[in-house]
Amino acid sequence: MLTAYYAAHYDTLLVLISLLVAILASYTALDMAERINATQHKAAALWLAGGAFAMGVGIWSMHFIGMLSFRLPIALGYDLTLTITSLAIAIVASGFALWRISQPTLPVMQLSVSALLMGVAIAAMHYTGMAALRMTPGIEYNPLLFSLSILIAIAASGAALWIAFTLRKNRPHMKRARAMAAVVMGVAIIGMHYTGMAAANFPLGSICTAASEGIPPGWLALVVIIVTLSVLAIALLTSVLDTRLESQTSLLAKSLAVANQELTRQALQDNLTKLPNRTLLEDRLNQILHKAERTHTRFALMFIDLDGFKAINDSLGHHIGDMLLIEVAQRIRGSIRAQDTAARLGGDEFVLLIEVTEPEDAASVADKLCNIINQPFEIDFHTLGVSASVGITIYPDDGHTPHDLLVNADAAMYHTKSTGRNGYHFFEASMNANAHNQLQVIQDLRLALERKEFKLHYQPKFNTPNGIVVGAEALLRWQHPTRGMIAPDDFIALAEKTGLIVPIGEWVLDEACRQMRIWHDEGNQHWKVAVNLSAVQFSNDHLIELVQTTLARNNFPASGLILEVTESTAMHDVEASLTILDKLAGLGIDISIDDFGTGYSSLLYLKRLPATELKIDRGFIRDLAQGSNDSSIVAAIIALGRSLNLHIVAEGVETEEQQAYLRVLGCDAMQGYLMGRPMAPDQFMDAIHTAALASEQAASLVPPNTSGNHATPMQ
């Protein structure tokens, strides 16, 4: 006898919603798999727990919504305990699936066993949910469709595990692949569910005992849909935000790594030439020294200094000088082996470390370097030429420590410079005497101010037309207790190099103003004193304050002071120079451009300088003769000065011919050995009085009708 069954139908909207939930749950599972794989330890466990809950709720909701879409001509309800049990089964199955795919590998055997367990769990979830209807008599299942639904559940679980394991890594285009896989997985899960629903038969006369005692399906459907979509949305949103945060964190970490690399590079690399700097050189030197000690081998350290670089840097500007240093560094880098080290210490000083077998190996490298550097450089439309002075030390013959090797190589380099430049010398013990001598001079310089060993000598300046003294230039001398009188050329460079020129310069300015104040009080108010400013002093931030304080302390008028700045110093940083000179001129001080004609001036900037005086370099005066190139240059400088309303001073006048020619050219003032050597203050006044007396006597002997210019004895 055939059994009659209730005719069932489905709510189309709820079926579509169940499909959407299945796809969304599948995508959530794939996304959770990626998050678990991307995190470590405690965070991975939290993502596993949260993912299991979200995925379990999603799968269970799909089944539950699918069951809610099922319609029978009788009232239906759901037992709360069994409904919650089916949800728990879904969460546990989801947790197992996420744990399985978070493992490093997924062999076929483990995949098969996991698919079987998960498929059975999903089937159990489905049929436990069906049992929550509590039908009387019970539901009759078609054995074929029942078995088919379980097989579909196992196959869908296997496919889902394999897809999730494959797509768990975050690679390009992975979002699109996961979306497509989620659709496939959702359809497979839906297929299992509706196959299981199709296997269920409800005999006529059956009643649902949970309809009166359990949960009514009406409002429950809406609550389940809203809660499920909310849980899945929150899970996905949390994952997306975490992914974005992780991405930003990763980007920040990469940026920090790049920044750290850049900081390390800057700390160990010369910014201009990109060669290793002093810090990295010291490290490389220690490494090669330890290796040489261990293997009983040799290496050479070469100290390289460029000849003629300073003149190019001062005349053409630091921009050209920097470009030249870059080109030199490239030539040095190109002439050594990969295992050798070339470093820049600063300025135009380079150091080379090379492994050698014999000293002759170092000699051949040094000779090659000198030849390469001696070749012309084409820099910004300028053809420039420099040469190299090289000093060489060999380990262990010339030193056993980095300090000894560097100092001795430096001494050998200076020996090369003193013997003609453009070449190389190996270190010899006798060279240390010069190096130690220089160190001793520096130490003595530090004590010279305290011991009051510095003296100022004054060289008179004369008005050209009438020979009247108009002032003096203050010139520094060092009265050393054992070396005697030392000229500035022998210690100024060291003072600038060590920074001692700043306190020495302060003393010179103060002493010059003090002495000229005395001469003013003696009736020579029209005299002015000229004081030289070195480049180091000129760039000192406290220069203006120093000048103001010095003038006030000595009660000396600013109009009686001339500050001399070399042309190259003034043109080094024109805008900064203009600011400083404008402030000095604003105090009422005269500004003199010293050594004019030796630098590389721009007339555009020169006319903007608040200078009152141009001082022609003695190099043009030395060979001055009518018709010579120097006479043309001097005439041009004087004409230029006239056009700019500048006072023109010639220094280094040593012959009457030079004096006469400068008068003809219209020079305003002169100074030089012909008219007066630099003298101590007491000798200076005696010489001035003697010159004035001789001038008066010479004038009284001139016949009344005789005209012409007559030189004084000091002239």
ABEGO torsion letter per residue (X at the ends): XBBBBBBBBBBAAAAAAAAAAAAAAAAAAAAAAAAAAABBEAAAAAAAAAAAAAAAAAAAAAAAAAAAABBBABBBBBBAAAAAAAAAAAAAAAAAAAAAAABABBBAAAAAAAAAAAAAAAAAAAAAAAAAAGBOBBBBBBAAAAAAAAAAAAAAAAAAAAAAAAAABBBBGAAAAAAAAAAAAAAAAAAAAAAAAAABBBBBGBBBAAAAABBBAAAAAAAAAAAAAAAAAAAAAAAAAAAAAAAAAAAAAAAAAAAAAAAAAAAABBAAAGBBBAAAAAAAAAAAAAAAAAAGBBBBBBBBBBBGAAAAAAAAEAAAAAAAAAAAAAAAAAABBAABBBBBAEEABBBBBBBBABAAAAAAAAAAAAAAAABBBBBGGBBBBBBBBBBBBBOAAAEABAAAAAAAAAAAAAAAAAAGEGEBBBBBAAAAAAAAAAAAAAAAAAAAAAAGABBBBBBBBBBAAAGBBAEBBBBBBBBBAAAEBBBAAAAAAAAAAAGAAAAAAAAAAAAAAAAAAAAAAAGBAABBBBBBBBAAAAABAAAAAAAAAAAAAAGBBAAABBBBBBAAAAAABAAAAAAAAAAAAAAGBBBBBBGBGABBBBAAAAAABABABBBBBAAAAAABBBGBAAAAAAAAAAAAAAAAGBBBBBBGBABAAAAAAAAAAGBABBBEAAAEBBBBAAAAAAAAAAAAAAAAAAAAABBAABBEBBBBAAX
